[in-house]
Amino acid sequence: MLVTLSIRDIVLIDRLDLDFAAGMSVLTGETGAGKSILLDSLSLALGARGDADLVRHGEAQGQVTAVFDVAANHAVRAFLKENDVDDDGDIILRRIQTADGRTRAFINDQPVSAGLLRQAGGLLVEIHGQHDDRALVDPESHRALIDVFGGLSGDVEAVSRAFAAYKAAEKAVTDHERRIAAARNEADYLKSSVEELSGLKPEAGEEDQLAARRTDMMQVEKIAGDLNEAFETLNGSASPIPELASLLRRLERKSDQVPHLLAQPVRTLAEGLDLLEETRGGLENALRQTEFDPRELESVEERLFALRAASRKYSVPVDGLAALCAGMATDLADLDAGEDRLAALVDAAAKACADYDKKAAALSSRRARAARALEKSVEAELPDLKLERAKFIVEFTSDPGNRGRSGIDQLEFHVQTNPGTRPGAMMKVASGGELSRFLLALKVSLADKGSAPTLVFDEIDTGVGGAVAEAIGLRLARLARSVQVLTVTHAPQVAARAEGHFLIAKEALKPDRVATRVQRIDADHRSEEIARMLAGSVITEEARAAARRLLTVGE
């Protein structure tokens, strides 16, 4: 509920702090005292459109702060958490209006947009008046109100889930049909590509292996001539090895005769011959290792060039060709199996649709019963509100083909104010006084069912007689058992039903400057104020006696 309203420099209000309690409170005062300013201030704090004219003359800015005490499980706390706004403790809405027309909004001292402030304010307070075009008058909210009245939130949630599943199944069908169509368009390309790549049989890492083998063979080809020439020099007919071997044998035979001369040359020559033989063997081995079929180099080059050509053609690395081939083969297989898969998806979508239709039809039936019950509940309130010849009608249409997240129903509150007249939308058919009474009857019927914790009624008793005002007061008091009710009223019968009474008056600060003052009044002052409301400017003893009787009845 609203516990505190603080206003600074708004129109005629310079400084005002009001504390509110649970139950029903009324605000009374003479015409022009500033009751509308008070409601405009509250509306500003709740996110209403700002206006530079709201700032008190001569001031740079005005400010309104509204403090609410709400339960831990109230919807506004979840809403604030979803929007990353702290919700610990009281909920504090604050709005600053500057004289240049700009506004700033805060929730719990965190800057927020005016839209976010308005959404939070709508969860905390409903303001109703004769010319109200929000809340219960908004056709968009009527279906939700019927659901709340009928206790259908669980059914609505089930329909919402079924709708989501149905839409998901429909999307799966559409997506698969799109994939099949695309695959059909590419079928020839896929087939030729798979045939080509399957014939090529690319393997991961093959490019690097082929490139390395090609480089080795090309290097070997370059040195093969030199190896052959060197081997031929040591092993051919012109090889010096036989002649040197013969010379070594001759020298060995004569070395015994002159060992001091030939021992060292014989030893060195023998070592040289050994090295030449070793060199010839090494060259022979190298030649064997460099032997390759020239056709192998040609084959390696052809394979390497074919892989790289495919890589360029399909715009993937050579190592990605195998995966590309597998993917294309899968797409072809999907195309072949696509019709079976599509049939399964279509069947699943049909089942999801049938499930939705079943749940939506059941919800529609329950809604129809709730609508009839609400009609009876509202019409039971109308006679005492001097609308005994009027009818309240829930215009209810269902279209099974018009599937939506909330079901298949369209609802709007209609009224018939007099027999023989054409029923129509409540906002269009009812006059200002009638509309306010219809709204009150609705709120009484919907009491404690989805209402904001604070209801504000702005002069809904205007233009009604004493009996009707008494009926209005009784119903406002009944509402106040479940929610906080604040009422701006000119009817003493309504004021007498309140638990809290605030008197609004103007106070002259200077000869050319006034301010609106609001004070909570006690029992004696209440009696005098209600007497004024009964008698006017001249309060008689009869009026005072009548005021005391009203207060006694109100208690």
Secondary structure, DSSP 8 states (H G I E B T S, - for coil): -EEEEEEEEETTEEEEEEE--SSEEEEE--TTSSHHHHHHHHHHHTT----GGGB-TT-SEEEEEEEE---TT-HHHHHHHHTT---SSSEEEEEEEETTS-EEEEETTEEE-HHHHHHHHHHHEEEEETT--SGGG-HHHHHHHHHHHTT-HHHHHHHHHHHHHHHHHHHHHHHHHHHHHHHHHTHHHHHHHHHHHHHH---TTHHHHHHHHHHHHHHHHHHHHHHHHHHHHHHSTT-SHHHHHHHHHHHHHHTTTSHHHHHHHHHHHHHHHHHHHHHHHHHHHHHHHH---HHHHHHHHHHHHHHHHHHHHHTS-GGGHHHHHHHHHHHHHHHHHHHHHHHHHHHHHHHHHHHHHHHHHHHHHHHHHHHHHHHHHHHHHTGGGT-TT-EEEEEEEE-TTS-BTTBSEEEEEEEE-STTS--EEHHHHS-HHHHHHHHHHHHHHTTTSS--SEEEEESTTTT--HHHHHHHHHHHHHHTTTSEEEEE-S-HHHHTT-SEEEEEEEEEEETTEEEEEEEE--HHHHHHHHHHHHH-SS--HHHHHHHHHHHHHH-
